[in-house]
Amino acid sequence: PARAAVIGSGEVAALLAYRLGHHHALGYELVGAVSEESAPPPEGLRVLGRIDEVDRVARDEDIDLYLVALPLEAQHKLLDCLVRCEQVDVDFEFVPDLLQLMTRRARVTDLEGFPLISLKEFPLTGWNAVLKRTMDVALATVALPVLAPVFLAIAAAIRLDSPGPVFYRQSRMGRDGRVFPMLKFRSMRLDAESESGPVWTREDDPRRTRLGAWLRATSLDELPQIWNVFRGEMSLVGPRPERPYFVEQFTGRVPNYFDRHRVKSGMTGWAQVNGLRGDTPIEERTRYDLFYIENWSLFLDIRILFLTVRAVAAGRQRGAY
């Protein structure tokens, strides 16, 4: 096997060293690491020398290949490493420090000798998007008349239970940051946020009406969103839409949060069928949403719809309050 060494430190270098050390079929013998004195090498690797000694280390350790994983702030040393490696005839490959920007596989294309790296590769484009929209329209068209008696029964119960309108329209942010009015059956008092302002619902929320508590527990308050799906503002399956007030807060705090808005929001989603509803960590919900976006397929949508219907029918919608 080729004798290889990692140049660099930090998360990228550690991940690279781990994968090389656990995938012997790649044909590399990982000898150690070259890093700055102030930056420790990946855990478990022998320190071979400093970055400005890559040529000496290559001769002393009989290195065949250097795998460079320098952090962004040290990229200016890349050219010096290249020159030193060429002087001792050592192969040289590098990994750009973009892992903190990437949550999915990159796609590399060639433009007359210029490598172009696409970091935002989503499967839900082109004909896949048409296929998903076709399923949304077909199911929404069937569901609206079939569920009409349920709509009427819930509407009548709401009017009898508390004063106020049957439906509640709330601004939510959908695909590409577009804001739309999301429909729900009203489950709270009319003055629910007059004192608190925008807040998430929580278990035993005192702002709920008597009927509203049951509607939320059964997720029947979400049924009017089928109309949002029919109008094209939402999809049956996708990341749950959030209020613009919270989106502004999360975008700067949660890595890759806005990538949730690369697709249409959904009535249900991968996070929801895995129990991440209500007042659950937004970081964890975002990870599940991004997994769905990156791995979308029609079969995955059908699976999520099946799991949602089964959970609602069995009364096992965890966090639905």
Residue frames as qw, qx, qy, qz and C-alpha x, y, z in Angstrom:
[[0.000, 0.883, 0.469, 0.000, 0.00, 0.00, 0.00],
 [0.318, 0.654, -0.041, 0.685, 0.98, 3.62, -0.56],
 [0.444, -0.361, -0.474, 0.669, 2.45, 5.36, 2.48],
 [0.009, -0.730, -0.336, -0.595, 0.27, 8.39, 3.14],
 [0.311, -0.271, -0.473, 0.778, 0.33, 11.28, 5.58],
 [0.018, -0.856, -0.500, -0.131, -2.24, 13.93, 6.45],
 [0.312, 0.137, -0.116, 0.933, -1.27, 17.59, 6.36],
 [0.305, -0.495, -0.172, -0.795, -3.42, 19.72, 8.62],
 [0.076, -0.124, -0.809, 0.570, -5.46, 19.65, 11.80],
 [0.421, 0.096, 0.135, -0.892, -9.02, 20.25, 12.88],
 [0.726, 0.186, 0.479, -0.458, -12.31, 18.57, 12.01],
 [0.745, 0.562, -0.220, -0.286, -11.61, 17.93, 8.33],
 [0.286, 0.558, -0.773, 0.098, -8.20, 16.38, 8.98],
 [0.395, -0.190, 0.795, -0.419, -9.59, 14.22, 11.79],
 [0.795, 0.317, 0.289, -0.428, -12.44, 12.95, 9.62],
 [0.636, 0.617, -0.436, -0.157, -10.08, 12.23, 6.74],
 [0.053, 0.481, -0.846, 0.223, -7.66, 10.35, 9.00],
 [0.603, -0.029, 0.651, -0.461, -10.49, 8.32, 10.51],
 [0.830, 0.429, 0.077, -0.348, -11.80, 7.22, 7.12],
 [0.499, 0.619, -0.606, -0.015, -8.37, 6.33, 5.82],
 [0.127, -0.407, 0.838, -0.340, -7.58, 4.35, 8.96],
 [0.591, 0.091, 0.680, -0.425, -10.82, 2.35, 8.77],
 [0.793, 0.541, 0.110, -0.256, -10.93, 1.67, 5.06],
 [0.491, -0.481, 0.626, 0.369, -7.87, -0.39, 4.28],
 [0.671, 0.416, 0.580, 0.201, -9.33, -1.36, 0.91],
 [0.263, 0.954, 0.007, -0.144, -8.46, 2.14, -0.31],
 [0.851, 0.316, -0.075, 0.413, -4.84, 1.01, -0.43],
 [0.090, 0.803, -0.280, 0.518, -3.30, 3.58, 1.94],
 [0.699, -0.291, -0.482, 0.441, -1.03, 3.02, 4.93],
 [0.139, -0.926, -0.066, -0.345, -1.56, 6.06, 7.14],
 [0.656, 0.174, -0.426, 0.599, 1.83, 6.94, 8.61],
 [0.329, -0.468, -0.428, 0.700, 1.04, 10.09, 10.58],
 [0.134, 0.914, 0.372, 0.092, 0.28, 13.78, 10.34],
 [0.436, 0.113, -0.025, 0.893, 2.05, 17.03, 9.61],
 [0.167, -0.858, -0.457, -0.161, 0.62, 20.05, 11.41],
 [0.066, 0.765, -0.207, 0.606, 1.38, 23.38, 12.99],
 [0.333, 0.092, -0.732, 0.587, 2.97, 23.39, 16.43],
 [0.272, -0.046, 0.366, -0.889, 0.01, 25.35, 17.79],
 [0.771, 0.066, -0.099, -0.626, -2.55, 22.93, 16.34],
 [0.519, -0.258, 0.810, -0.093, -2.58, 19.31, 17.53],
 [0.263, 0.164, -0.796, -0.520, -2.81, 16.61, 14.84],
 [0.765, -0.195, -0.319, -0.524, -5.81, 14.27, 14.57],
 [0.646, -0.488, 0.491, -0.321, -6.13, 12.04, 17.61],
 [0.922, -0.058, 0.383, 0.010, -4.09, 8.87, 17.46],
 [0.743, 0.623, -0.030, 0.244, -1.74, 10.00, 14.69],
 [0.710, -0.335, 0.027, 0.619, 2.02, 10.30, 15.11],
 [0.117, 0.957, -0.037, -0.264, 3.38, 13.81, 14.60],
 [0.844, 0.257, 0.186, 0.432, 5.83, 13.71, 11.71],
 [0.430, -0.050, 0.054, 0.900, 6.79, 17.37, 11.61],
 [0.142, 0.611, 0.240, -0.741, 5.65, 20.90, 10.87],
 [0.622, 0.697, 0.333, -0.124, 3.95, 22.09, 7.70],
 [0.266, 0.891, -0.337, -0.148, 7.11, 23.84, 6.52],
 [0.276, -0.500, 0.816, 0.085, 8.95, 20.49, 6.76],
 [0.870, 0.260, 0.249, -0.336, 6.80, 18.43, 4.37],
 [0.653, 0.619, -0.434, -0.039, 9.75, 17.87, 2.01],
 [0.007, 0.511, -0.802, 0.308, 12.04, 16.62, 4.81],
 [0.656, -0.065, 0.596, -0.459, 9.25, 14.43, 6.27],
 [0.851, 0.422, -0.065, -0.306, 8.60, 12.93, 2.83],
 [0.502, 0.569, -0.643, 0.107, 12.26, 11.87, 2.52],
 [0.146, -0.395, 0.789, -0.448, 12.64, 10.61, 6.11],
 [0.604, 0.062, 0.631, -0.482, 9.36, 8.69, 6.20],
 [0.127, -0.019, 0.864, 0.487, 9.32, 7.53, 2.58],
 [0.409, 0.498, 0.469, -0.604, 5.93, 9.22, 1.96],
 [0.308, 0.230, 0.751, 0.538, 4.20, 8.43, -1.34],
 [0.085, -0.625, -0.529, -0.567, 1.17, 10.66, -0.94],
 [0.054, -0.123, -0.447, 0.885, 0.20, 13.72, 1.05],
 [0.135, -0.654, -0.685, -0.292, -3.48, 14.32, 1.76],
 [0.148, 0.107, -0.231, 0.956, -3.88, 17.96, 2.67],
 [0.283, -0.699, -0.638, -0.157, -6.78, 19.03, 4.90],
 [0.271, 0.014, -0.264, 0.926, -5.86, 22.55, 5.91],
 [0.036, 0.712, 0.591, -0.378, -8.49, 24.73, 7.60],
 [0.348, 0.845, 0.315, 0.257, -9.71, 27.78, 5.68],
 [0.202, -0.968, 0.124, 0.085, -7.52, 30.15, 7.68],
 [0.523, -0.526, 0.567, 0.358, -4.41, 28.20, 6.63],
 [0.775, 0.523, 0.349, 0.062, -5.19, 27.86, 2.91],
 [0.235, 0.929, -0.275, -0.073, -2.45, 30.39, 2.09],
 [0.394, -0.565, 0.718, 0.101, 0.08, 27.64, 2.92],
 [0.870, 0.288, 0.382, -0.121, -1.30, 25.39, 0.22],
 [0.609, 0.767, -0.200, 0.030, 0.94, 26.68, -2.55],
 [0.089, -0.725, 0.666, -0.149, 4.06, 26.29, -0.40],
 [0.728, -0.150, 0.649, -0.162, 3.09, 22.67, 0.35],
 [0.826, 0.532, 0.169, -0.079, 2.63, 22.00, -3.36],
 [0.367, 0.824, -0.424, 0.081, 6.05, 23.40, -4.26],
 [0.323, -0.570, 0.731, -0.191, 7.79, 21.41, -1.52],
 [0.823, 0.072, 0.538, -0.167, 6.03, 18.18, -2.56],
 [0.740, 0.670, -0.038, -0.039, 7.02, 18.65, -6.20],
 [0.096, 0.806, -0.576, 0.093, 10.64, 19.05, -5.16],
 [0.324, -0.348, 0.867, -0.149, 10.69, 15.55, -3.63],
 [0.415, 0.079, -0.750, -0.508, 8.33, 13.95, -6.19],
 [0.103, 0.205, 0.875, -0.425, 5.49, 13.19, -3.77],
 [0.122, -0.502, -0.685, -0.513, 1.87, 12.95, -4.91],
 [0.002, 0.116, 0.366, -0.923, -0.35, 15.63, -3.52],
 [0.227, -0.529, -0.681, -0.454, -4.11, 15.72, -3.04],
 [0.001, -0.028, 0.455, -0.890, -6.19, 18.07, -0.93],
 [0.143, -0.606, -0.782, -0.033, -9.62, 18.26, 0.65],
 [0.020, -0.494, -0.036, -0.868, -11.19, 21.74, 0.70],
 [0.096, -0.191, -0.727, 0.652, -12.33, 22.81, 4.14],
 [0.368, -0.158, -0.278, -0.873, -15.98, 23.10, 3.16],
 [0.314, -0.249, -0.914, 0.053, -17.48, 20.47, 5.41],
 [0.006, 0.388, 0.563, -0.730, -19.08, 23.10, 7.59],
 [0.352, 0.330, -0.151, -0.863, -20.89, 24.36, 4.49],
 [0.485, 0.125, -0.736, -0.455, -21.89, 20.95, 3.13],
 [0.611, -0.125, 0.599, -0.502, -24.59, 18.62, 4.39],
 [0.883, 0.336, 0.269, -0.188, -24.76, 16.47, 1.29],
 [0.742, -0.014, 0.441, 0.505, -22.55, 14.93, -1.37],
 [0.078, 0.706, -0.215, -0.670, -20.87, 17.42, -3.65],
 [0.782, 0.484, 0.374, 0.122, -21.10, 17.16, -7.43],
 [0.295, -0.595, 0.385, 0.640, -17.98, 18.02, -9.42],
 [0.694, 0.646, 0.309, 0.071, -18.20, 19.05, -13.07],
 [0.552, -0.238, 0.304, 0.739, -15.50, 20.23, -15.45],
 [0.341, 0.903, 0.201, -0.169, -15.62, 23.51, -17.35],
 [0.626, 0.712, -0.180, 0.263, -12.76, 23.36, -19.83],
 [0.593, 0.268, -0.503, 0.569, -10.25, 22.45, -17.13],
 [0.184, -0.382, 0.384, -0.820, -11.93, 24.38, -14.29],
 [0.281, -0.273, -0.910, 0.134, -13.45, 22.11, -11.60],
 [0.375, -0.381, -0.029, -0.844, -16.88, 23.33, -10.51],
 [0.185, -0.119, -0.908, 0.357, -18.13, 22.02, -7.17],
 [0.455, -0.448, -0.308, -0.706, -21.87, 22.10, -6.57],
 [0.055, 0.101, -0.795, 0.596, -22.69, 22.02, -2.85],
 [0.479, 0.175, 0.391, -0.766, -26.47, 22.36, -3.14],
 [0.314, 0.092, -0.821, -0.469, -27.44, 19.22, -5.01],
 [0.526, 0.065, 0.572, -0.625, -31.05, 18.26, -4.29],
 [0.184, 0.117, 0.928, 0.301, -32.90, 15.33, -5.88],
 [0.225, 0.660, 0.667, -0.264, -36.24, 17.18, -5.79],
 [0.112, 0.572, -0.235, -0.778, -35.86, 19.06, -9.08],
 [0.213, 0.220, -0.732, -0.609, -37.02, 18.63, -12.67],
 [0.593, -0.150, -0.644, -0.459, -39.28, 15.66, -13.29],
 [0.377, -0.201, -0.799, 0.423, -39.03, 14.60, -9.64],
 [0.101, 0.186, 0.326, -0.922, -40.66, 17.89, -8.65],
 [0.505, 0.025, -0.398, -0.765, -43.38, 17.36, -11.27],
 [0.543, -0.140, -0.826, -0.066, -44.00, 13.84, -9.96],
 [0.209, -0.227, -0.682, 0.662, -44.28, 15.05, -6.37],
 [0.264, 0.158, 0.079, -0.948, -46.64, 17.88, -7.34],
 [0.533, -0.044, -0.631, -0.562, -48.81, 15.46, -9.32],
 [0.446, -0.242, -0.836, 0.209, -49.19, 13.23, -6.28],
 [0.036, -0.212, -0.454, 0.864, -50.04, 16.25, -4.09],
 [0.401, 0.094, -0.187, -0.892, -52.77, 17.47, -6.44],
 [0.549, -0.096, -0.757, -0.341, -54.24, 14.00, -6.95],
 [0.391, -0.272, -0.795, 0.377, -54.45, 13.18, -3.24],
 [0.044, 0.216, 0.321, -0.921, -55.67, 16.67, -2.26],
 [0.429, 0.006, -0.405, -0.807, -58.38, 16.53, -4.94],
 [0.571, -0.228, -0.775, -0.144, -59.64, 13.24, -3.51],
 [0.348, -0.213, -0.681, 0.608, -59.24, 14.23, 0.14],
 [0.127, -0.025, 0.122, -0.984, -61.15, 17.54, 0.06],
 [0.620, -0.181, -0.316, -0.695, -64.59, 16.13, -0.87],
 [0.676, -0.153, -0.717, 0.071, -64.08, 12.93, 1.14],
 [0.387, -0.184, -0.575, 0.697, -63.22, 14.88, 4.29],
 [0.163, -0.419, -0.185, -0.874, -65.92, 17.54, 3.78],
 [0.649, -0.578, -0.413, -0.270, -68.24, 15.98, 6.42],
 [0.698, -0.307, -0.348, 0.546, -65.36, 15.94, 8.91],
 [0.233, 0.209, -0.010, 0.950, -64.65, 19.59, 8.15],
 [0.379, -0.531, -0.304, -0.694, -68.30, 20.51, 8.76],
 [0.741, -0.508, -0.437, 0.040, -68.46, 18.56, 12.03],
 [0.594, -0.180, -0.254, 0.741, -65.28, 20.17, 13.39],
 [0.052, 0.343, 0.122, 0.930, -66.40, 23.64, 12.25],
 [0.532, -0.595, -0.366, -0.478, -69.72, 23.23, 14.08],
 [0.757, -0.431, -0.385, 0.306, -67.96, 22.00, 17.23],
 [0.441, 0.048, -0.138, 0.885, -65.59, 24.98, 17.22],
 [0.177, -0.470, -0.201, -0.841, -68.47, 27.46, 16.94],
 [0.691, -0.571, -0.362, -0.257, -70.23, 25.79, 19.86],
 [0.778, -0.238, -0.347, 0.467, -67.09, 25.52, 21.99],
 [0.382, -0.505, -0.103, 0.767, -65.77, 29.11, 21.96],
 [0.329, 0.887, 0.180, -0.268, -66.38, 32.48, 20.31],
 [0.157, -0.649, 0.522, 0.531, -64.39, 33.33, 17.21],
 [0.613, 0.489, -0.412, -0.464, -63.76, 32.13, 13.66],
 [0.988, -0.013, 0.135, -0.071, -63.53, 28.48, 12.65],
 [0.835, 0.337, -0.047, 0.433, -60.29, 28.84, 10.74],
 [0.403, -0.828, 0.145, 0.362, -57.03, 30.42, 11.85],
 [0.698, 0.651, -0.031, 0.298, -54.67, 31.92, 9.26],
 [0.551, -0.742, 0.209, 0.321, -51.05, 32.25, 10.31],
 [0.445, 0.818, -0.355, -0.085, -48.15, 33.57, 8.22],
 [0.846, -0.292, 0.391, 0.214, -45.61, 30.84, 7.56],
 [0.137, 0.739, -0.521, -0.405, -42.47, 30.78, 5.44],
 [0.930, 0.198, 0.303, -0.067, -42.31, 28.22, 2.65],
 [0.810, 0.181, 0.282, 0.481, -40.13, 27.45, -0.34],
 [0.467, 0.408, 0.103, 0.778, -37.48, 30.04, -1.22],
 [0.188, -0.174, -0.386, 0.886, -38.53, 32.19, 1.71],
 [0.266, -0.353, -0.420, -0.792, -42.03, 32.94, 0.38],
 [0.177, 0.078, 0.679, -0.709, -44.54, 33.78, 3.09],
 [0.387, -0.252, -0.662, -0.590, -48.07, 32.37, 2.77],
 [0.538, -0.311, 0.318, -0.716, -51.16, 32.13, 5.01],
 [0.263, 0.047, -0.964, 0.011, -51.29, 28.62, 6.46],
 [0.624, -0.344, -0.189, -0.675, -54.76, 27.39, 7.42],
 [0.203, 0.006, -0.916, 0.346, -55.65, 25.56, 10.61],
 [0.461, -0.658, -0.538, -0.255, -58.78, 24.91, 12.59],
 [0.110, -0.681, 0.323, -0.648, -58.71, 27.42, 15.45],
 [0.746, -0.240, -0.599, 0.165, -57.62, 25.70, 18.65],
 [0.397, -0.151, -0.419, 0.802, -56.78, 28.69, 20.85],
 [0.016, -0.794, -0.441, 0.418, -58.45, 31.72, 22.33],
 [0.422, 0.838, 0.201, 0.280, -58.65, 34.84, 20.18],
 [0.100, -0.945, 0.261, -0.171, -56.23, 36.69, 22.48],
 [0.966, -0.145, -0.064, 0.203, -53.73, 33.83, 22.69],
 [0.702, 0.090, -0.037, 0.706, -50.65, 35.92, 21.86],
 [0.025, -0.917, -0.176, -0.357, -51.80, 39.35, 22.97],
 [0.478, -0.849, 0.223, -0.027, -49.42, 39.32, 25.94],
 [0.796, -0.323, 0.420, 0.294, -46.74, 36.76, 25.04],
 [0.275, 0.700, -0.468, -0.463, -46.15, 37.57, 21.38],
 [0.809, 0.319, -0.447, -0.211, -45.00, 34.76, 19.04],
 [0.353, -0.476, 0.774, -0.223, -44.17, 31.67, 21.10],
 [0.389, 0.086, -0.885, -0.240, -44.20, 27.93, 20.51],
 [0.780, -0.378, -0.136, -0.480, -47.01, 25.86, 21.89],
 [0.075, 0.383, -0.851, 0.351, -46.16, 23.66, 24.83],
 [0.390, -0.269, -0.881, -0.004, -47.68, 20.78, 26.72],
 [0.236, -0.655, -0.639, 0.327, -50.76, 21.80, 28.72],
 [0.176, 0.179, 0.137, 0.958, -50.76, 25.19, 26.98],
 [0.074, 0.491, 0.641, -0.585, -53.34, 27.31, 28.84],
 [0.215, 0.366, -0.205, -0.882, -54.17, 29.28, 25.69],
 [0.153, -0.081, -0.889, -0.423, -55.95, 26.31, 24.11],
 [0.645, -0.163, -0.005, -0.747, -59.69, 25.95, 24.09],
 [0.699, -0.160, 0.638, -0.281, -61.27, 22.77, 25.42],
 [0.870, 0.439, 0.209, -0.082, -61.90, 21.46, 21.91],
 [0.379, 0.836, -0.396, 0.024, -58.57, 22.86, 20.72],
 [0.383, -0.551, 0.734, -0.106, -56.63, 20.61, 23.10],
 [0.782, 0.127, 0.605, -0.075, -58.27, 17.57, 21.52],
 [0.661, 0.747, 0.019, -0.066, -57.82, 18.88, 17.96],
 [0.128, 0.813, -0.566, 0.039, -54.11, 19.37, 18.56],
 [0.550, -0.358, 0.745, -0.119, -53.66, 16.01, 20.26],
 [0.760, 0.305, 0.574, -0.013, -55.23, 14.28, 17.26],
 [0.290, -0.241, 0.478, 0.794, -53.63, 16.64, 14.69],
 [0.288, 0.639, 0.694, 0.163, -57.09, 17.29, 13.19],
 [0.019, -0.871, -0.108, 0.478, -56.41, 21.03, 13.47],
 [0.245, -0.451, 0.565, 0.646, -53.97, 20.58, 10.56],
 [0.524, 0.390, 0.746, 0.131, -56.56, 19.24, 8.08],
 [0.340, 0.883, 0.200, -0.253, -57.34, 22.61, 6.40],
 [0.185, -0.672, 0.524, 0.489, -53.77, 22.66, 5.10],
 [0.575, 0.253, 0.730, 0.268, -54.95, 20.27, 2.41],
 [0.343, 0.896, 0.278, -0.038, -56.25, 23.46, 0.77],
 [0.148, -0.852, 0.396, 0.309, -52.74, 24.95, 1.00],
 [0.517, -0.177, 0.767, 0.337, -51.49, 21.80, -0.72],
 [0.516, 0.607, 0.594, 0.112, -54.11, 22.08, -3.47],
 [0.171, 0.976, 0.042, -0.126, -53.12, 25.73, -4.05],
 [0.766, 0.458, -0.173, 0.417, -49.45, 24.79, -4.36],
 [0.151, -0.851, 0.304, -0.402, -48.29, 26.67, -1.27],
 [0.509, -0.485, 0.681, -0.204, -47.44, 23.44, 0.55],
 [0.524, 0.213, -0.791, -0.235, -46.85, 19.77, -0.13],
 [0.856, -0.380, -0.245, -0.252, -48.29, 16.77, 1.67],
 [0.869, -0.334, -0.052, 0.360, -44.78, 15.85, 2.81],
 [0.450, 0.631, -0.145, 0.615, -41.91, 18.19, 3.57],
 [0.331, -0.038, -0.514, 0.790, -40.32, 20.22, 6.36],
 [0.128, -0.772, -0.603, 0.152, -42.97, 21.83, 8.53],
 [0.237, 0.679, 0.096, 0.688, -43.28, 25.57, 7.75],
 [0.443, -0.414, -0.458, 0.650, -42.20, 27.96, 10.48],
 [0.023, 0.951, 0.292, -0.097, -43.26, 31.50, 11.26],
 [0.502, 0.710, -0.107, 0.483, -41.01, 34.23, 9.77],
 [0.359, -0.842, 0.263, -0.305, -40.26, 35.50, 13.29],
 [0.829, -0.398, 0.388, 0.055, -38.67, 32.16, 14.25],
 [0.837, 0.429, 0.124, 0.316, -37.02, 31.62, 10.85],
 [0.207, 0.875, -0.217, 0.379, -35.08, 34.86, 11.32],
 [0.537, -0.699, 0.431, -0.193, -33.85, 33.64, 14.71],
 [0.911, -0.117, 0.390, 0.073, -32.93, 30.11, 13.61],
 [0.729, 0.659, -0.026, 0.181, -31.21, 31.04, 10.34],
 [0.174, 0.815, -0.440, 0.334, -28.29, 32.68, 12.13],
 [0.505, -0.545, 0.582, -0.331, -28.08, 30.08, 14.91],
 [0.848, 0.006, 0.523, -0.086, -28.75, 26.67, 13.35],
 [0.171, -0.406, 0.692, 0.572, -26.30, 25.46, 10.66],
 [0.043, -0.048, -0.823, -0.564, -27.91, 25.04, 7.23],
 [0.266, 0.404, 0.692, -0.536, -31.33, 25.90, 8.63],
 [0.421, 0.539, -0.035, -0.729, -32.48, 27.85, 5.57],
 [0.131, 0.209, -0.875, -0.417, -31.86, 24.79, 3.37],
 [0.257, 0.345, 0.853, -0.296, -35.22, 23.57, 4.70],
 [0.376, 0.689, 0.235, -0.573, -36.74, 26.21, 2.42],
 [0.019, 0.368, -0.709, -0.601, -35.25, 24.77, -0.78],
 [0.153, -0.252, -0.902, -0.314, -38.38, 22.62, -1.09],
 [0.452, -0.495, -0.254, -0.697, -42.05, 23.16, -0.32],
 [0.280, -0.260, 0.688, -0.617, -43.15, 22.89, 3.29],
 [0.414, -0.118, -0.859, -0.276, -45.28, 19.89, 4.19],
 [0.677, -0.493, -0.112, -0.535, -48.28, 18.93, 6.29],
 [0.874, -0.439, 0.204, 0.031, -46.13, 16.17, 7.74],
 [0.395, 0.769, -0.499, 0.056, -42.48, 15.28, 7.45],
 [0.749, 0.159, -0.595, 0.245, -39.63, 12.94, 8.35],
 [0.079, 0.296, -0.574, 0.759, -39.01, 14.81, 11.61],
 [0.596, -0.223, 0.149, -0.757, -42.65, 14.58, 12.64],
 [0.917, -0.037, -0.310, -0.249, -43.02, 10.82, 12.07],
 [0.656, 0.149, -0.581, 0.458, -39.89, 10.37, 14.18],
 [0.509, -0.631, -0.522, 0.266, -41.50, 12.13, 17.12],
 [0.354, -0.156, -0.076, 0.919, -39.97, 15.59, 16.66],
 [0.083, -0.694, -0.499, -0.512, -43.02, 17.79, 17.06],
 [0.427, -0.864, -0.262, -0.041, -43.96, 20.72, 19.24],
 [0.176, -0.926, 0.317, -0.105, -41.34, 22.15, 21.57],
 [0.936, -0.106, 0.169, 0.292, -38.47, 19.87, 20.49],
 [0.397, -0.578, 0.305, 0.644, -34.87, 20.99, 19.70],
 [0.549, 0.770, -0.009, -0.325, -34.84, 22.84, 16.39],
 [0.016, 0.644, -0.727, -0.240, -31.32, 21.55, 15.67],
 [0.400, -0.026, 0.916, -0.010, -32.52, 17.95, 15.77],
 [0.573, 0.613, 0.467, -0.279, -35.58, 18.71, 13.65],
 [0.321, 0.814, -0.312, -0.371, -33.40, 20.47, 11.10],
 [0.171, -0.417, 0.870, 0.199, -31.12, 17.42, 10.79],
 [0.482, 0.285, 0.825, -0.082, -34.13, 15.23, 10.03],
 [0.468, 0.784, 0.195, -0.358, -35.51, 17.77, 7.55],
 [0.156, 0.741, -0.550, -0.354, -32.19, 17.96, 5.70],
 [0.350, -0.140, 0.920, 0.109, -31.98, 14.18, 5.57],
 [0.542, 0.546, 0.607, -0.199, -35.39, 14.14, 3.89],
 [0.362, 0.853, -0.098, -0.364, -34.40, 16.82, 1.37],
 [0.010, -0.632, 0.725, 0.272, -31.14, 15.11, 0.48],
 [0.164, -0.081, 0.980, 0.083, -32.64, 11.63, 0.19],
 [0.583, 0.301, 0.222, -0.721, -36.05, 12.39, -1.29],
 [0.064, 0.002, -0.901, -0.430, -37.88, 9.74, -3.26],
 [0.579, -0.225, -0.305, -0.722, -41.53, 9.08, -4.02],
 [0.703, -0.208, -0.677, 0.058, -41.29, 5.93, -1.93],
 [0.307, -0.065, -0.541, 0.780, -40.05, 7.99, 1.05],
 [0.322, -0.135, 0.001, -0.937, -43.04, 10.34, 0.70],
 [0.718, -0.213, -0.501, -0.435, -45.44, 7.39, 0.62],
 [0.606, -0.124, -0.684, 0.385, -43.74, 5.87, 3.65],
 [0.077, 0.020, -0.388, 0.918, -44.04, 9.12, 5.63],
 [0.517, -0.171, -0.190, -0.817, -47.71, 9.47, 4.71],
 [0.740, -0.189, -0.632, -0.134, -48.35, 5.89, 5.82],
 [0.469, -0.098, -0.620, 0.621, -46.54, 6.43, 9.13],
 [0.138, -0.112, 0.170, -0.969, -48.45, 9.67, 9.69],
 [0.654, -0.214, -0.349, -0.636, -51.86, 8.09, 9.09],
 [0.719, -0.163, -0.664, 0.127, -50.97, 5.15, 11.30],
 [0.301, -0.018, -0.524, 0.796, -49.77, 7.40, 14.14],
 [0.333, -0.144, 0.029, -0.931, -52.86, 9.63, 13.96],
 [0.723, -0.199, -0.488, -0.447, -55.21, 6.63, 13.85],
 [0.712, -0.195, -0.612, 0.283, -53.48, 5.06, 16.84],
 [0.366, -0.911, -0.095, -0.163, -53.31, 8.36, 18.77],
 [0.806, -0.339, 0.043, 0.483, -49.50, 8.21, 18.95],
 [0.390, 0.770, 0.030, 0.504, -48.60, 11.67, 17.67],
 [0.642, -0.430, -0.275, 0.573, -45.85, 12.41, 20.18],
 [0.288, -0.238, 0.003, 0.928, -45.47, 16.09, 20.94],
 [0.040, -0.462, -0.572, -0.676, -48.77, 17.01, 19.27],
 [0.237, -0.663, -0.586, 0.401, -50.02, 19.74, 21.56]]
